[in-house]
Amino acid sequence: MKRFFITTVLVLTAALFALCGCGETPLPDNPDNSGGSGGTDGGSGGKTTCTVTFVIDGETVETQELNPGETIADPKCDTSKEGHTFEGWQRPDGKLVKWNYVSERKVTEDITLTAYYSVNSYKIGFYYMGEQIGATKKLGYGSEFAFPTDFAVGSAVEVTGWRERGSDEIISSSVATVKRDAAYDAVVKLKPYKSINYDGFPSECYYLYGYDCENASVTLVYDDGSEYSLKKSEYEVIVPDDFATECKQYKITVKIKLEEGLERTFNVNVKENKSKISVLFIGNSYSDDTIDLSYKVAKGLGLDSVDIATLYHPGCTIDMHLNFLKSNPRNYIFRYFDKNGKLNTAEENMNTAKLSTMEEGIKFKPWDFIILQQGSSMSGVPGSYGNIGALIDYVRSKATNPNVRFAFNMTWAYMDGRARDEFAKYDYSQKKMYDSIISSVKSQVEPNKTFVAIIPNGTAVQNARTSVVGDNLTRDTSDHLTYGLGRYIAALTFVSKMTGVSEADIRSLAYAPSGLSATQIAIAKESAINALKTPFAVTQSTYAPPGIVADASSIEGKTEKELTFSRGYYYSSNQNGDYYGLISSGGISGNYYATAKFTKADLPVGSVIYVASGWQYRPEGWINGGRNLEADRPANTSAQYIVINEAWWGNYTERAFNISKLKTTDITGEADVIPTVFKIYLPNGD
């Protein structure tokens, strides 16, 4: 019994040495390997070193000589293998070494480790003219697959091979081997045919609308009389990028993809759209200004159907629209014209009006066009347009017309010298603001081909300001357009741009809002026409104010006239009330200094009017001291030197000047400097 006990102890001791690496204490072990039986050893057998052999695909790639109990190092051999994923090193018993656990890599005897791989699976797809044939297949590396053939049965083509995308090689065999994810395009040739019929391709199209050839067809006719209509994917309709942006003839090419050089060209006439206008503005109060008279203008131009609406939120910018979607979507007054041309609501108070969401306005009708615009204060800041793409994406996602198109309404600059905080970024300069708007729209909107049209209202208004109307097109401190002339100009420009009506149509338009003179109507039409022709630059009106803009040399050889100034202003000669006397007690009279009245004898032709930088004046006028109903009130001007000519006097018998500051209305303490900022120079001898 004692001998049996000793023998058992010796056997257990030997086994313990074999498992623990010749008596060494192992490093942290695999927690699942509780007994150490998963190690790489199998008993030392009395060897002094152990050989570890690494084998890949039957070939020894590396060996390591280690002392019993030492840890196998990471092999330096390359384990990559095309089409396979290396899973690990396999022991002779078929189990993988858990390489992250040190005890799994301790040796006590010679051992061979064989690289173990799994076969990769790859996606294989087949395509004909860009359309997938059947479902994508998932196949193992090295396996064979057959190319499909049934898709060509009964078609106009014969399959001559397949081309893997990214390769120029044509595979002519019916099978191939999986090597990677791959997409294969069928290479085909047309079967012999007798003729080709092109049917239903329109020869006319409306201005700003896309080329609608959805119902067109291309048909191959064979000798036996049978026919085959090509699929939409088998031919391509090539339309110019600028298609329908002008009323003119364009060339459309129908190209059959099945054979090189097989194509036909059609002439398409784009004509003005007097059929309908279907437009939704997403904007602000300047959108209200733009659409207010648009229904009557559209009907006056002969349009059969007029659907015009706006989603109004005061002062709304592109970013504000997007923010409303996140926090408070019901934030718009939705206005639209009913079948009688009346707006459904004139409400402007956001606190009392029934409010709508942007989505409700978008889904109200399947609008043909949706028009965006920037808030006026940010319209000349290029960086403020950065999120216009996100707004377009949202609008498109809610539109019920899948072919909806987008346009942009370019708004106008503020009245020169307007004292409002938003104007400060433009140095209170109308010209600087206008130039900034033009620059912003040209850099941020025009390159975006989503917009099929830019409505140049900012330029139309600026054009009118070069006329005798001058800077009198806005009605309040927010620079909303005047109800008559200002809104008429905006409506003319908007409707004409979106319909493509001719210049002759605009000039012959009978409708105009009441209260406008013949000259004002002509100026409105001229301003819109010139803006449509030259949208990004001002065109001088032929109804230009009288007087010749000059420079400092114009006063050489002339004598400065002695002037007197009074605090107050003269009202316009074509207004009710005191149209002739000096007003010194009115609410705004303290913002002006006024001169005495002058006759033509006092200010003969050739005299020069001077005003200093930062100041402006309005040259009021009367005819025989009476109220002149036909006279347009002369505009403010800040032109530094004006030479008086016959046109400046016109029919006026008396003139006087209201003098005020640009940028601010405050002229407190300026009495002493007025004689230096406003001067009149007379020709010698007068």
Phi, psi and omega in degrees: 000319178296319179296320179296322179295316180297318181298319181296320179298316181298319180295317181294322179296316179298318180296321179297318177300320182294319183286326187262009175079060173058036172091357180280153178278121183291156173285173183312130189260168171297122183299338178278350184259066189294330182254001180076007184286350180270006182290178183268357184271168175212023183107136185288329179063017178083003179288150178268335174226160179239139179257126175253121183248128179256128185234133174235122180051044175082359183245131177289126183248345181190148172227154176227133175258119185229152172284149178307135180092347178284163185263135178293131178278160175298127179293151181265357183289156179277119182260004181289147181209126184304130176076008183226160174243124179290122183260337180149187181259131185258132177280168179302334181276005177092351180273148178276141175290128176277091194296335182285347180256123186300319184297335178290342185251013176275140184245149173225356179203171175299141180209145177249127178248127185249132179297131180246132183234150167253151181277130178287148172254143182230153179269131180237124180234151181236141186222147173228117181055040176085349180260136184287142177259112179068191182271156175294137179260147175244112188231153180283150179304136177087350179281159180262149174221155179257140176286143181290153180228337188293337182295336184268354181294127179079007181265187181268006188232160169246138179276123180255352179164190181223146179235124176287135180298133184095359180229150176267349184289136176259126179268118183264345181284166183272349180229161176211170183251140180288125178233337185190172170302132185209146172240130183244131176258135179291135174258122188229167171223150180290140170287152180304136181224166182266314183204170179232131176253131175249112186238142170081012177276116187298144176258355177226153181207151178279146176307134178072356177265153180288169179277107185267101178240029183301326183264008179281163180211153174238122187236132174267133179248133184254165184303327182278004179092351179287161183227157175220122177272123181296144172289157178303330181284348184267355173217161184231136175258115184262116183245134179302148181301326183264019184305134174069015175273353174221157174273094182198184179267135177239159176254128178246133181247129174256114186248121177276121187284347188281348181209131183299132175081004181268103184204165178219142182250137178241145171268130181237124178268121176266124185241159178302149184259098175255014179277308184199161169225127183227100192221136170240126172270139168245100191205235188202204183294334177290336172291320175303314178302319185290320187269345192309314182258007189290327180298313182292323177296315181298315178295322179295331178276358173098014180287137182284315185237129182232112174236105182229133181211166176215145169262110189256128164220127187301132175067018189288132177257173178302314181294324179297319177305313182293322179294324178298324180299329183274323192245323186207074187295332181276082191218026183227146165266121183263114180249140174208156178274133176278184185294345178262005178082017178257139176290140182294333178205144174250007183300136178239347183278113183293341182278336184247342183285155170287124185259151180237167172264162176299320181299320179297319178294319181296320184271002180298322178213160172280072187305139174285324182226142171237127188250128177254160173204162179266152173300143190303318185295332182257003187296337179255019180247103186305321183295344182280354182265004189300330184260016182294328178296321179294322178294318177300315181301317180296312182300316181298322182294337181258347183293138178271348174264111182296343180255021181303143181240161186242145173225169182229134179261110179276116186270184193253163177277159181287164174301138183302131177079006182303129182273082177218145188302321183296339183278345185299325182295344177252018180056031179058026182251121177299316181298317180295320179294315179300312180300323180292322177297313180301313181299317181295314182293320180293326183269332187250337184249310185303320180291344181278104186287358171297327181276121180271348181205147171241120181274112190274055181295325178301321179284323179300316178295318181294324175301315182295331179291345176275357180268186177296343176296323179064211185270054184234038184254358177244151193251350185208182183286353174264004177058039168287149184291151176298148186297330181268274187296314184300310181291331177295316177300314182296317180294317177302315183293315181297305184295320180295319180294321185277350180244341179075020180298156186281165175301321179297322178298317181294314183294330183268000179303125183278330185286138168205147179297150181295152177094352179269140176282166178300324179294317180295319178298317179296320178296318180299313181295316178300317183296318178293313181301313181293326178292322178294325178285317184229083190287340187246021177208148181282137175249124181298131179290146174284350175259046185293150177294151181289165183101153183247121177292130185225195178228189186298336181293342183292342182265357180297134179078010180246162185249132179290133181273141177282128184238153171241150184230144177233146176288123181140191182209160174264135177281167184286146184287351180252021181246161174289170178086210182278090183270000185236329186271167177280128180259115183242000182241007180287168183297333181247007184298332180289355180269000188226155162241144182234149176271177170285174175276152181229144171265174179295331177292327178288322182235080183290162175304137183103347175293158182237131176259130180240137172225138183287158177301137181092359181234164177214167177213156175245118180275087181297160181209149178224154175246109181055034175073006185260170177277118186259105185291337183270351185279134169276134183297128179302144184275159169295148175218146175243014176300129191291322180229125175233128176266125181287129175235183182299322181296328180297322178280319181051233179265358181295144174253342177219146174226155175208167188231129169262124186246131181214169181270150166278158175074328182214152177268351186279115177242024178302132177078011183262006185302322184287335184265346182307316180298342179266341182264342178228123183220157173231133180246131183256147174299145179301140181097352178253000000 
